[in-house]
Amino acid sequence: MNKFLTLVVAITLLTLVGCNTIKGVGQDIQKAGSVIEDAVKK
């Protein structure tokens, strides 16, 4: 459980560091949602 939580935090931090603005975070979340939606449709 501890390793999983560490992994989730690391991924979250890397994602946020990759975004320059709050707008960028929103766009990244929207893209992730689109990918998930496309995967569900297939």
Secondary structure as UniProt FT lines:
FT   HELIX           2..17
FT   HELIX           22..41
//
